[in-house]
Amino acid sequence: MPRHEFQPGKLVAGLFLTAAGIAYAGDAGGWWETPWFAVIPIVFVGLCLAGAVASVNHAVRRRSAARGPRGVNS
């Protein structure tokens, strides 16, 4: 299996969207009542946080790439 780079922004977005899905699934299953507008803040906050995490991740990777590869004595 080919390796890929870790993207924490997608992980954060997935976690918040899963939480929104669980909120609606619990309402559909009859375990609790979820108002129709309750999921909007969960999704909005999750996407904003995912964007911030992705921006920080991009900045860190760009900075480490500018320093050059590790282990090379220059």
C-alpha positions in Angstrom: 0.0 0.0 0.0 1.5 3.3 -1.0 2.1 5.8 1.8 0.6 9.2 1.9 1.2 12.3 3.9 -0.8 12.8 7.0 -3.4 15.6 6.6 -4.9 16.5 10.0 -7.3 19.0 8.6 -9.2 16.2 6.9 -9.2 14.2 10.1 -10.7 17.1 12.1 -13.4 17.7 9.4 -14.2 14.0 9.4 -14.6 13.9 13.1 -17.0 16.8 13.2 -19.0 15.6 10.3 -19.2 12.1 12.0 -20.4 13.9 15.2 -23.2 15.6 13.2 -24.2 12.3 11.6 -24.3 10.6 15.1 -26.5 13.5 16.3 -29.0 12.9 13.5 -28.8 9.1 13.9 -29.6 9.3 17.6 -32.6 11.4 16.7 -33.7 9.0 14.1 -33.3 6.1 16.4 -35.4 7.7 19.1 -32.6 8.0 21.7 -32.8 11.8 21.9 -34.3 14.8 20.2 -32.1 16.8 18.0 -33.5 20.1 16.7 -33.0 20.6 12.9 -30.7 23.6 13.4 -28.4 22.0 16.0 -26.1 20.4 13.5 -25.3 23.7 11.6 -23.0 25.0 14.4 -21.3 21.6 14.7 -20.5 21.5 10.9 -19.5 25.2 10.8 -17.2 25.0 13.7 -15.7 21.8 12.4 -15.0 23.2 9.0 -13.5 26.4 10.4 -11.3 24.4 12.8 -10.3 22.0 9.9 -9.3 25.0 7.8 -7.2 26.4 10.6 -5.5 23.1 11.2 -4.8 22.6 7.5 -3.3 26.1 7.3 -1.0 25.4 10.3 0.0 22.1 8.8 0.8 23.7 5.5 2.9 26.4 7.1 4.9 23.8 9.2 5.6 21.6 6.2 6.6 24.6 4.0 9.0 25.8 6.7 10.6 22.4 7.2 10.9 21.9 3.4 12.7 25.2 3.1 15.3 24.1 5.6 16.3 21.1 3.4 16.4 17.4 4.0 17.4 16.0 7.4 20.7 14.4 7.9 22.7 16.4 5.4 25.7 18.3 6.7 25.9 21.6 4.8 
